[in-house]
Amino acid sequence: MRWLYSPGSTINLHMFIKHGTLITAAGPVQADLEIRGDKIEAIHPQGAPADTGLPEVDASDLWVLPGAVDAHTHFGMPLGLSLIH
């Protein structure tokens, strides 16, 4: 997994994420994502011309989960406990 910022840091990203699979509540969508500051400015159809002037991140073969936070652990699972003993 690649992180674009460190947890706990101030988010001030300006970038264009292209060629990714955007995961939404409605399901996966092939789309490009324009981010300015801490907000999604626009979602563009994948491959549509978008001259944003922003630094580009190629997310080919990657899932893009805007706003998703995966804050869970596996402590207490039998495998995790067996590693401790």
CYANA upper distance limits for C-alpha pairs under 8 A (distance plus 0.5 A):
  5 TYR  CA      9 SER  CA      7.47
  5 TYR  CA     11 ILE  CA      7.90
 11 ILE  CA     37 GLY  CA      7.39
 11 ILE  CA     38 ASP  CA      6.33
 12 ASN  CA     36 ARG  CA      8.04
 12 ASN  CA     37 GLY  CA      4.90
 12 ASN  CA     38 ASP  CA      6.19
 13 LEU  CA     35 ILE  CA      7.17
 13 LEU  CA     36 ARG  CA      6.48
 13 LEU  CA     37 GLY  CA      5.31
 13 LEU  CA     38 ASP  CA      6.89
 14 HIS  CA     34 GLU  CA      8.42
 14 HIS  CA     35 ILE  CA      5.91
 14 HIS  CA     36 ARG  CA      4.94
 14 HIS  CA     37 GLY  CA      6.13
 14 HIS  CA     54 LEU  CA      6.90
 14 HIS  CA     55 PRO  CA      7.67
 15 MET  CA     34 GLU  CA      6.70
 15 MET  CA     35 ILE  CA      5.80
 15 MET  CA     36 ARG  CA      7.17
 15 MET  CA     54 LEU  CA      5.60
 15 MET  CA     55 PRO  CA      5.50
 15 MET  CA     56 GLU  CA      6.29
 15 MET  CA     57 VAL  CA      7.57
 16 PHE  CA     32 ASP  CA      7.64
 16 PHE  CA     33 LEU  CA      6.23
 16 PHE  CA     34 GLU  CA      5.12
 16 PHE  CA     35 ILE  CA      6.69
 16 PHE  CA     52 THR  CA      7.95
 16 PHE  CA     54 LEU  CA      6.31
 16 PHE  CA     55 PRO  CA      6.58
 16 PHE  CA     56 GLU  CA      5.22
 16 PHE  CA     57 VAL  CA      6.62
 17 ILE  CA     32 ASP  CA      6.12
 17 ILE  CA     33 LEU  CA      5.53
 17 ILE  CA     34 GLU  CA      6.94
 17 ILE  CA     35 ILE  CA      8.41
 17 ILE  CA     56 GLU  CA      6.36
 17 ILE  CA     57 VAL  CA      5.25
 17 ILE  CA     58 ASP  CA      6.63
 17 ILE  CA     59 ALA  CA      6.87
 18 LYS  CA     31 ALA  CA      7.55
 18 LYS  CA     32 ASP  CA      4.91
 18 LYS  CA     33 LEU  CA      6.94
 18 LYS  CA     46 GLN  CA      7.57
 18 LYS  CA     47 GLY  CA      8.33
 18 LYS  CA     56 GLU  CA      7.52
 18 LYS  CA     57 VAL  CA      6.70
 18 LYS  CA     58 ASP  CA      5.79
 18 LYS  CA     59 ALA  CA      6.26
 18 LYS  CA     60 SER  CA      7.93
 19 HIS  CA     30 GLN  CA      7.57
 19 HIS  CA     31 ALA  CA      7.03
 19 HIS  CA     32 ASP  CA      6.54
 19 HIS  CA     46 GLN  CA      6.64
 19 HIS  CA     47 GLY  CA      7.72
 19 HIS  CA     58 ASP  CA      6.69
 19 HIS  CA     59 ALA  CA      5.84
 19 HIS  CA     60 SER  CA      5.44
 19 HIS  CA     61 ASP  CA      8.35
 20 GLY  CA     30 GLN  CA      6.70
 20 GLY  CA     31 ALA  CA      6.74
 20 GLY  CA     32 ASP  CA      7.07
 20 GLY  CA     58 ASP  CA      7.90
 20 GLY  CA     59 ALA  CA      5.02
 20 GLY  CA     60 SER  CA      5.68
 20 GLY  CA     61 ASP  CA      7.00
 20 GLY  CA     62 LEU  CA      6.07
 20 GLY  CA     63 TRP  CA      6.43
 20 GLY  CA     64 VAL  CA      6.59
 21 THR  CA     28 PRO  CA      6.67
 21 THR  CA     29 VAL  CA      6.14
 21 THR  CA     30 GLN  CA      5.28
 21 THR  CA     31 ALA  CA      6.89
 21 THR  CA     59 ALA  CA      8.33
 21 THR  CA     60 SER  CA      8.40
 21 THR  CA     61 ASP  CA      7.94
 21 THR  CA     62 LEU  CA      6.78
 21 THR  CA     63 TRP  CA      5.30
 21 THR  CA     64 VAL  CA      6.28
 22 LEU  CA     28 PRO  CA      6.09
 22 LEU  CA     29 VAL  CA      5.58
 22 LEU  CA     30 GLN  CA      6.50
 22 LEU  CA     31 ALA  CA      6.54
 22 LEU  CA     32 ASP  CA      8.33
 22 LEU  CA     63 TRP  CA      6.47
 22 LEU  CA     64 VAL  CA      5.20
 22 LEU  CA     65 LEU  CA      6.72
 22 LEU  CA     66 PRO  CA      8.29
 23 ILE  CA     27 GLY  CA      6.43
 23 ILE  CA     28 PRO  CA      5.00
 23 ILE  CA     29 VAL  CA      6.89
 23 ILE  CA     63 TRP  CA      7.14
 23 ILE  CA     64 VAL  CA      6.54
 23 ILE  CA     65 LEU  CA      5.90
 23 ILE  CA     66 PRO  CA      8.23
 24 THR  CA     28 PRO  CA      6.39
 24 THR  CA     29 VAL  CA      7.79
 24 THR  CA     65 LEU  CA      7.95
 30 GLN  CA     45 PRO  CA      7.61
 30 GLN  CA     46 GLN  CA      6.21
 31 ALA  CA     43 ILE  CA      7.09
 31 ALA  CA     44 HIS  CA      6.28
 31 ALA  CA     45 PRO  CA      5.37
 31 ALA  CA     46 GLN  CA      4.64
 31 ALA  CA     47 GLY  CA      8.28
 32 ASP  CA     43 ILE  CA      6.33
 32 ASP  CA     44 HIS  CA      5.52
 32 ASP  CA     45 PRO  CA      6.68
 32 ASP  CA     46 GLN  CA      5.65
 32 ASP  CA     47 GLY  CA      7.97
 33 LEU  CA     40 ILE  CA      7.64
 33 LEU  CA     41 GLU  CA      8.37
 33 LEU  CA     42 ALA  CA      6.66
 33 LEU  CA     43 ILE  CA      5.30
 33 LEU  CA     44 HIS  CA      6.77
 34 GLU  CA     40 ILE  CA      6.50
 34 GLU  CA     41 GLU  CA      5.94
 34 GLU  CA     42 ALA  CA      5.61
 34 GLU  CA     43 ILE  CA      6.75
 34 GLU  CA     44 HIS  CA      8.18
 34 GLU  CA     52 THR  CA      8.36
 35 ILE  CA     39 LYS  CA      6.36
 35 ILE  CA     40 ILE  CA      5.11
 35 ILE  CA     41 GLU  CA      5.88
 35 ILE  CA     42 ALA  CA      7.75
 36 ARG  CA     40 ILE  CA      6.96
 36 ARG  CA     41 GLU  CA      6.56
 44 HIS  CA     48 ALA  CA      7.15
 44 HIS  CA     50 ALA  CA      8.16
 59 ALA  CA     63 TRP  CA      7.89
 59 ALA  CA     64 VAL  CA      8.06
 74 HIS  CA     80 GLY  CA      7.33
 75 PHE  CA     80 GLY  CA      6.42
 75 PHE  CA     81 LEU  CA      7.79
 76 GLY  CA     80 GLY  CA      6.75
 76 GLY  CA     81 LEU  CA      6.57
 77 MET  CA     81 LEU  CA      6.81
 78 PRO  CA     82 SER  CA      6.63
 79 LEU  CA     83 LEU  CA      7.03
 80 GLY  CA     84 ILE  CA      7.39
 81 LEU  CA     85 HIS  CA      7.15
